[in-house]
Amino acid sequence: MRRTIHQWRDWLLEYIGDDKYELIQKDNLSVFRTIMAKNAMDAENECQLIIKSSKEIRV
């Protein structure tokens, strides 16, 4: 049962089941990273850190 948990400008966070979440790039809908988290808030916080670090790498 997939469902979108959060949406940023360039990213989607989707719950895919069994405490697993996927961080997806919106431009091409590819999975950037799969995350294990105990709840949606933890997954969102972890994704924000991942997004921030990926932006720093590109700059």
PyMOL Python script that loads the backbone (N, CA, C, O; Angstrom):
from pymol import cmd

cmd.read_pdbstr("""\
ATOM      1  N   MET A   1       0.823  -1.172   0.000  1.00  0.00           N
ATOM      2  CA  MET A   1       0.000   0.000   0.000  1.00  0.00           C
ATOM      3  C   MET A   1       0.878   1.250   0.000  1.00  0.00           C
ATOM      4  O   MET A   1       1.284   1.715   1.065  1.00  0.00           O
ATOM      5  N   ARG A   2       1.170   1.790  -1.160  1.00  0.00           N
ATOM      6  CA  ARG A   2       1.979   3.001  -1.288  1.00  0.00           C
ATOM      7  C   ARG A   2       1.111   4.223  -1.022  1.00  0.00           C
ATOM      8  O   ARG A   2      -0.063   4.269  -1.387  1.00  0.00           O
ATOM      9  N   ARG A   3       1.720   5.206  -0.377  1.00  0.00           N
ATOM     10  CA  ARG A   3       1.034   6.488  -0.243  1.00  0.00           C
ATOM     11  C   ARG A   3       2.066   7.592  -0.050  1.00  0.00           C
ATOM     12  O   ARG A   3       3.105   7.385   0.577  1.00  0.00           O
ATOM     13  N   THR A   4       1.770   8.748  -0.588  1.00  0.00           N
ATOM     14  CA  THR A   4       2.660   9.895  -0.474  1.00  0.00           C
ATOM     15  C   THR A   4       2.527  10.482   0.926  1.00  0.00           C
ATOM     16  O   THR A   4       1.425  10.778   1.387  1.00  0.00           O
ATOM     17  N   ILE A   5       3.656  10.643   1.588  1.00  0.00           N
ATOM     18  CA  ILE A   5       3.701  11.169   2.946  1.00  0.00           C
ATOM     19  C   ILE A   5       3.990  12.666   2.926  1.00  0.00           C
ATOM     20  O   ILE A   5       3.363  13.441   3.648  1.00  0.00           O
ATOM     21  N   HIS A   6       4.945  13.062   2.091  1.00  0.00           N
ATOM     22  CA  HIS A   6       5.331  14.466   2.029  1.00  0.00           C
ATOM     23  C   HIS A   6       5.811  14.790   0.625  1.00  0.00           C
ATOM     24  O   HIS A   6       6.276  13.922  -0.114  1.00  0.00           O
ATOM     25  N   GLN A   7       5.687  16.060   0.281  1.00  0.00           N
ATOM     26  CA  GLN A   7       6.087  16.498  -1.045  1.00  0.00           C
ATOM     27  C   GLN A   7       6.866  17.802  -0.911  1.00  0.00           C
ATOM     28  O   GLN A   7       6.382  18.763  -0.312  1.00  0.00           O
ATOM     29  N   TRP A   8       8.063  17.831  -1.466  1.00  0.00           N
ATOM     30  CA  TRP A   8       8.842  19.043  -1.553  1.00  0.00           C
ATOM     31  C   TRP A   8       8.820  19.490  -3.007  1.00  0.00           C
ATOM     32  O   TRP A   8       8.180  18.842  -3.835  1.00  0.00           O
ATOM     33  N   ARG A   9       9.498  20.571  -3.333  1.00  0.00           N
ATOM     34  CA  ARG A   9       9.486  21.065  -4.707  1.00  0.00           C
ATOM     35  C   ARG A   9      10.004  20.011  -5.684  1.00  0.00           C
ATOM     36  O   ARG A   9       9.396  19.787  -6.730  1.00  0.00           O
ATOM     37  N   ASP A  10      11.113  19.366  -5.355  1.00  0.00           N
ATOM     38  CA  ASP A  10      11.752  18.423  -6.275  1.00  0.00           C
ATOM     39  C   ASP A  10      11.697  16.966  -5.816  1.00  0.00           C
ATOM     40  O   ASP A  10      12.237  16.090  -6.491  1.00  0.00           O
ATOM     41  N   TRP A  11      11.061  16.698  -4.693  1.00  0.00           N
ATOM     42  CA  TRP A  11      11.115  15.368  -4.083  1.00  0.00           C
ATOM     43  C   TRP A  11       9.746  14.916  -3.589  1.00  0.00           C
ATOM     44  O   TRP A  11       8.878  15.728  -3.269  1.00  0.00           O
ATOM     45  N   LEU A  12       9.578  13.589  -3.535  1.00  0.00           N
ATOM     46  CA  LEU A  12       8.415  12.960  -2.909  1.00  0.00           C
ATOM     47  C   LEU A  12       8.913  11.974  -1.864  1.00  0.00           C
ATOM     48  O   LEU A  12       9.940  11.322  -2.055  1.00  0.00           O
ATOM     49  N   LEU A  13       8.194  11.869  -0.775  1.00  0.00           N
ATOM     50  CA  LEU A  13       8.446  10.837   0.224  1.00  0.00           C
ATOM     51  C   LEU A  13       7.233   9.931   0.229  1.00  0.00           C
ATOM     52  O   LEU A  13       6.117  10.379   0.494  1.00  0.00           O
ATOM     53  N   GLU A  14       7.447   8.657  -0.063  1.00  0.00           N
ATOM     54  CA  GLU A  14       6.338   7.700  -0.108  1.00  0.00           C
ATOM     55  C   GLU A  14       6.559   6.582   0.889  1.00  0.00           C
ATOM     56  O   GLU A  14       7.667   6.070   1.046  1.00  0.00           O
ATOM     57  N   TYR A  15       5.470   6.213   1.562  1.00  0.00           N
ATOM     58  CA  TYR A  15       5.474   5.053   2.447  1.00  0.00           C
ATOM     59  C   TYR A  15       5.199   3.834   1.581  1.00  0.00           C
ATOM     60  O   TYR A  15       4.230   3.817   0.821  1.00  0.00           O
ATOM     61  N   ILE A  16       6.057   2.803   1.690  1.00  0.00           N
ATOM     62  CA  ILE A  16       5.866   1.609   0.868  1.00  0.00           C
ATOM     63  C   ILE A  16       5.511   0.377   1.697  1.00  0.00           C
ATOM     64  O   ILE A  16       5.284  -0.697   1.139  1.00  0.00           O
ATOM     65  N   GLY A  17       5.459   0.521   3.021  1.00  0.00           N
ATOM     66  CA  GLY A  17       5.055  -0.582   3.892  1.00  0.00           C
ATOM     67  C   GLY A  17       6.176  -1.104   4.755  1.00  0.00           C
ATOM     68  O   GLY A  17       7.351  -0.933   4.431  1.00  0.00           O
ATOM     69  N   ASP A  18       5.817  -1.737   5.849  1.00  0.00           N
ATOM     70  CA  ASP A  18       6.775  -2.356   6.779  1.00  0.00           C
ATOM     71  C   ASP A  18       7.870  -1.395   7.232  1.00  0.00           C
ATOM     72  O   ASP A  18       9.048  -1.754   7.235  1.00  0.00           O
ATOM     73  N   ASP A  19       7.490  -0.177   7.615  1.00  0.00           N
ATOM     74  CA  ASP A  19       8.428   0.848   8.087  1.00  0.00           C
ATOM     75  C   ASP A  19       9.448   1.271   7.023  1.00  0.00           C
ATOM     76  O   ASP A  19      10.522   1.767   7.364  1.00  0.00           O
ATOM     77  N   LYS A  20       9.128   1.082   5.755  1.00  0.00           N
ATOM     78  CA  LYS A  20      10.014   1.479   4.656  1.00  0.00           C
ATOM     79  C   LYS A  20       9.403   2.654   3.903  1.00  0.00           C
ATOM     80  O   LYS A  20       8.198   2.716   3.663  1.00  0.00           O
ATOM     81  N   TYR A  21      10.282   3.580   3.543  1.00  0.00           N
ATOM     82  CA  TYR A  21       9.901   4.784   2.810  1.00  0.00           C
ATOM     83  C   TYR A  21      10.856   4.962   1.649  1.00  0.00           C
ATOM     84  O   TYR A  21      12.006   4.526   1.706  1.00  0.00           O
ATOM     85  N   GLU A  22      10.374   5.609   0.589  1.00  0.00           N
ATOM     86  CA  GLU A  22      11.234   5.906  -0.550  1.00  0.00           C
ATOM     87  C   GLU A  22      11.269   7.405  -0.784  1.00  0.00           C
ATOM     88  O   GLU A  22      10.237   8.076  -0.785  1.00  0.00           O
ATOM     89  N   LEU A  23      12.476   7.914  -0.981  1.00  0.00           N
ATOM     90  CA  LEU A  23      12.674   9.300  -1.368  1.00  0.00           C
ATOM     91  C   LEU A  23      12.827   9.297  -2.885  1.00  0.00           C
ATOM     92  O   LEU A  23      13.746   8.681  -3.425  1.00  0.00           O
ATOM     93  N   ILE A  24      11.916   9.993  -3.564  1.00  0.00           N
ATOM     94  CA  ILE A  24      11.816   9.925  -5.023  1.00  0.00           C
ATOM     95  C   ILE A  24      12.058  11.303  -5.621  1.00  0.00           C
ATOM     96  O   ILE A  24      11.527  12.303  -5.139  1.00  0.00           O
ATOM     97  N   GLN A  25      12.866  11.345  -6.678  1.00  0.00           N
ATOM     98  CA  GLN A  25      13.087  12.587  -7.413  1.00  0.00           C
ATOM     99  C   GLN A  25      11.895  12.811  -8.333  1.00  0.00           C
ATOM    100  O   GLN A  25      11.563  11.949  -9.146  1.00  0.00           O
ATOM    101  N   LYS A  26      11.251  13.968  -8.205  1.00  0.00           N
ATOM    102  CA  LYS A  26      10.023  14.223  -8.963  1.00  0.00           C
ATOM    103  C   LYS A  26      10.262  14.354 -10.467  1.00  0.00           C
ATOM    104  O   LYS A  26       9.401  13.978 -11.263  1.00  0.00           O
ATOM    105  N   ASP A  27      11.417  14.881 -10.861  1.00  0.00           N
ATOM    106  CA  ASP A  27      11.621  15.145 -12.286  1.00  0.00           C
ATOM    107  C   ASP A  27      11.615  13.886 -13.140  1.00  0.00           C
ATOM    108  O   ASP A  27      11.143  13.914 -14.276  1.00  0.00           O
ATOM    109  N   ASN A  28      12.129  12.788 -12.611  1.00  0.00           N
ATOM    110  CA  ASN A  28      12.137  11.544 -13.390  1.00  0.00           C
ATOM    111  C   ASN A  28      11.508  10.356 -12.649  1.00  0.00           C
ATOM    112  O   ASN A  28      11.524   9.229 -13.145  1.00  0.00           O
ATOM    113  N   LEU A  29      10.956  10.616 -11.463  1.00  0.00           N
ATOM    114  CA  LEU A  29      10.287   9.615 -10.622  1.00  0.00           C
ATOM    115  C   LEU A  29      11.163   8.411 -10.279  1.00  0.00           C
ATOM    116  O   LEU A  29      10.666   7.301 -10.093  1.00  0.00           O
ATOM    117  N   SER A  30      12.479   8.647 -10.198  1.00  0.00           N
ATOM    118  CA  SER A  30      13.382   7.572  -9.803  1.00  0.00           C
ATOM    119  C   SER A  30      13.567   7.582  -8.285  1.00  0.00           C
ATOM    120  O   SER A  30      13.529   8.635  -7.648  1.00  0.00           O
ATOM    121  N   VAL A  31      13.764   6.408  -7.728  1.00  0.00           N
ATOM    122  CA  VAL A  31      13.984   6.266  -6.289  1.00  0.00           C
ATOM    123  C   VAL A  31      15.421   6.670  -5.995  1.00  0.00           C
ATOM    124  O   VAL A  31      16.366   6.064  -6.499  1.00  0.00           O
ATOM    125  N   PHE A  32      15.569   7.695  -5.180  1.00  0.00           N
ATOM    126  CA  PHE A  32      16.894   8.184  -4.801  1.00  0.00           C
ATOM    127  C   PHE A  32      17.446   7.363  -3.644  1.00  0.00           C
ATOM    128  O   PHE A  32      18.628   7.018  -3.622  1.00  0.00           O
ATOM    129  N   ARG A  33      16.576   7.054  -2.680  1.00  0.00           N
ATOM    130  CA  ARG A  33      17.010   6.286  -1.523  1.00  0.00           C
ATOM    131  C   ARG A  33      15.815   5.632  -0.861  1.00  0.00           C
ATOM    132  O   ARG A  33      14.728   6.209  -0.832  1.00  0.00           O
ATOM    133  N   THR A  34      16.005   4.426  -0.325  1.00  0.00           N
ATOM    134  CA  THR A  34      15.000   3.743   0.489  1.00  0.00           C
ATOM    135  C   THR A  34      15.428   3.902   1.944  1.00  0.00           C
ATOM    136  O   THR A  34      16.601   3.735   2.281  1.00  0.00           O
ATOM    137  N   ILE A  35      14.468   4.224   2.796  1.00  0.00           N
ATOM    138  CA  ILE A  35      14.740   4.553   4.194  1.00  0.00           C
ATOM    139  C   ILE A  35      13.901   3.671   5.101  1.00  0.00           C
ATOM    140  O   ILE A  35      12.732   3.404   4.822  1.00  0.00           O
ATOM    141  N   MET A  36      14.508   3.226   6.186  1.00  0.00           N
ATOM    142  CA  MET A  36      13.784   2.531   7.253  1.00  0.00           C
ATOM    143  C   MET A  36      13.563   3.545   8.369  1.00  0.00           C
ATOM    144  O   MET A  36      14.512   4.184   8.823  1.00  0.00           O
ATOM    145  N   ALA A  37      12.316   3.697   8.814  1.00  0.00           N
ATOM    146  CA  ALA A  37      12.007   4.623   9.896  1.00  0.00           C
ATOM    147  C   ALA A  37      10.807   4.101  10.666  1.00  0.00           C
ATOM    148  O   ALA A  37       9.959   3.400  10.114  1.00  0.00           O
ATOM    149  N   LYS A  38      10.739   4.451  11.959  1.00  0.00           N
ATOM    150  CA  LYS A  38       9.645   3.938  12.790  1.00  0.00           C
ATOM    151  C   LYS A  38       8.330   4.660  12.540  1.00  0.00           C
ATOM    152  O   LYS A  38       7.262   4.142  12.867  1.00  0.00           O
ATOM    153  N   ASN A  39       8.406   5.878  11.947  1.00  0.00           N
ATOM    154  CA  ASN A  39       7.169   6.597  11.616  1.00  0.00           C
ATOM    155  C   ASN A  39       7.450   7.636  10.529  1.00  0.00           C
ATOM    156  O   ASN A  39       8.598   7.859  10.145  1.00  0.00           O
ATOM    157  N   ALA A  40       6.395   8.254  10.050  1.00  0.00           N
ATOM    158  CA  ALA A  40       6.506   9.202   8.941  1.00  0.00           C
ATOM    159  C   ALA A  40       7.330  10.430   9.319  1.00  0.00           C
ATOM    160  O   ALA A  40       8.073  10.953   8.489  1.00  0.00           O
ATOM    161  N   MET A  41       7.208  10.891  10.554  1.00  0.00           N
ATOM    162  CA  MET A  41       7.965  12.069  10.985  1.00  0.00           C
ATOM    163  C   MET A  41       9.461  11.802  10.970  1.00  0.00           C
ATOM    164  O   MET A  41      10.237  12.646  10.521  1.00  0.00           O
ATOM    165  N   ASP A  42       9.874  10.642  11.454  1.00  0.00           N
ATOM    166  CA  ASP A  42      11.296  10.282  11.416  1.00  0.00           C
ATOM    167  C   ASP A  42      11.790  10.173   9.974  1.00  0.00           C
ATOM    168  O   ASP A  42      12.896  10.614   9.660  1.00  0.00           O
ATOM    169  N   ALA A  43      10.982   9.593   9.108  1.00  0.00           N
ATOM    170  CA  ALA A  43      11.359   9.463   7.702  1.00  0.00           C
ATOM    171  C   ALA A  43      11.501  10.834   7.055  1.00  0.00           C
ATOM    172  O   ALA A  43      12.439  11.072   6.293  1.00  0.00           O
ATOM    173  N   GLU A  44      10.573  11.729   7.357  1.00  0.00           N
ATOM    174  CA  GLU A  44      10.624  13.080   6.794  1.00  0.00           C
ATOM    175  C   GLU A  44      11.874  13.818   7.269  1.00  0.00           C
ATOM    176  O   GLU A  44      12.543  14.474   6.471  1.00  0.00           O
ATOM    177  N   ASN A  45      12.191  13.718   8.547  1.00  0.00           N
ATOM    178  CA  ASN A  45      13.390  14.375   9.075  1.00  0.00           C
ATOM    179  C   ASN A  45      14.657  13.829   8.422  1.00  0.00           C
ATOM    180  O   ASN A  45      15.553  14.593   8.064  1.00  0.00           O
ATOM    181  N   GLU A  46      14.729  12.526   8.270  1.00  0.00           N
ATOM    182  CA  GLU A  46      15.898  11.919   7.638  1.00  0.00           C
ATOM    183  C   GLU A  46      16.020  12.360   6.176  1.00  0.00           C
ATOM    184  O   GLU A  46      17.120  12.627   5.691  1.00  0.00           O
ATOM    185  N   CYS A  47      14.894  12.431   5.489  1.00  0.00           N
ATOM    186  CA  CYS A  47      14.899  12.851   4.088  1.00  0.00           C
ATOM    187  C   CYS A  47      15.347  14.299   3.941  1.00  0.00           C
ATOM    188  O   CYS A  47      16.058  14.636   2.994  1.00  0.00           O
ATOM    189  N   GLN A  48      14.940  15.150   4.862  1.00  0.00           N
ATOM    190  CA  GLN A  48      15.375  16.541   4.800  1.00  0.00           C
ATOM    191  C   GLN A  48      16.891  16.646   4.897  1.00  0.00           C
ATOM    192  O   GLN A  48      17.502  17.469   4.216  1.00  0.00           O
ATOM    193  N   LEU A  49      17.498  15.823   5.734  1.00  0.00           N
ATOM    194  CA  LEU A  49      18.954  15.806   5.838  1.00  0.00           C
ATOM    195  C   LEU A  49      19.591  15.289   4.549  1.00  0.00           C
ATOM    196  O   LEU A  49      20.603  15.823   4.096  1.00  0.00           O
ATOM    197  N   ILE A  50      19.004  14.261   3.966  1.00  0.00           N
ATOM    198  CA  ILE A  50      19.515  13.701   2.719  1.00  0.00           C
ATOM    199  C   ILE A  50      19.416  14.732   1.594  1.00  0.00           C
ATOM    200  O   ILE A  50      20.357  14.903   0.818  1.00  0.00           O
ATOM    201  N   ILE A  51      18.287  15.409   1.511  1.00  0.00           N
ATOM    202  CA  ILE A  51      18.079  16.423   0.472  1.00  0.00           C
ATOM    203  C   ILE A  51      19.087  17.550   0.645  1.00  0.00           C
ATOM    204  O   ILE A  51      19.687  18.008  -0.328  1.00  0.00           O
ATOM    205  N   LYS A  52      19.271  17.992   1.870  1.00  0.00           N
ATOM    206  CA  LYS A  52      20.220  19.075   2.138  1.00  0.00           C
ATOM    207  C   LYS A  52      21.632  18.665   1.744  1.00  0.00           C
ATOM    208  O   LYS A  52      22.347  19.442   1.112  1.00  0.00           O
ATOM    209  N   SER A  53      22.039  17.464   2.106  1.00  0.00           N
ATOM    210  CA  SER A  53      23.400  17.025   1.776  1.00  0.00           C
ATOM    211  C   SER A  53      23.565  16.807   0.272  1.00  0.00           C
ATOM    212  O   SER A  53      24.652  17.030  -0.261  1.00  0.00           O
ATOM    213  N   SER A  54      22.524  16.381  -0.413  1.00  0.00           N
ATOM    214  CA  SER A  54      22.641  16.187  -1.862  1.00  0.00           C
ATOM    215  C   SER A  54      22.760  17.529  -2.582  1.00  0.00           C
ATOM    216  O   SER A  54      23.435  17.614  -3.608  1.00  0.00           O
ATOM    217  N   LYS A  55      22.122  18.572  -2.068  1.00  0.00           N
ATOM    218  CA  LYS A  55      22.249  19.911  -2.642  1.00  0.00           C
ATOM    219  C   LYS A  55      23.665  20.454  -2.422  1.00  0.00           C
ATOM    220  O   LYS A  55      24.222  21.111  -3.302  1.00  0.00           O
ATOM    221  N   GLU A  56      24.242  20.180  -1.257  1.00  0.00           N
ATOM    222  CA  GLU A  56      25.595  20.652  -0.951  1.00  0.00           C
ATOM    223  C   GLU A  56      26.616  19.974  -1.858  1.00  0.00           C
ATOM    224  O   GLU A  56      27.613  20.588  -2.237  1.00  0.00           O
ATOM    225  N   ILE A  57      26.376  18.726  -2.203  1.00  0.00           N
ATOM    226  CA  ILE A  57      27.296  17.990  -3.076  1.00  0.00           C
ATOM    227  C   ILE A  57      27.271  18.577  -4.480  1.00  0.00           C
ATOM    228  O   ILE A  57      28.313  18.700  -5.123  1.00  0.00           O
ATOM    229  N   ARG A  58      26.069  18.943  -4.962  1.00  0.00           N
ATOM    230  CA  ARG A  58      25.929  19.473  -6.321  1.00  0.00           C
ATOM    231  C   ARG A  58      26.498  20.874  -6.491  1.00  0.00           C
ATOM    232  O   ARG A  58      26.883  21.255  -7.596  1.00  0.00           O
ATOM    233  N   VAL A  59      26.555  21.641  -5.415  1.00  0.00           N
ATOM    234  CA  VAL A  59      27.009  23.044  -5.507  1.00  0.00           C
ATOM    235  C   VAL A  59      28.492  23.124  -5.675  1.00  0.00           C
ATOM    236  O   VAL A  59      29.045  24.219  -5.769  1.00  0.00           O
TER     237      VAL A  59
END
""", "prot")
cmd.dss("prot")
cmd.show_as("cartoon", "prot")
cmd.util.cbc("prot")
cmd.orient("prot")
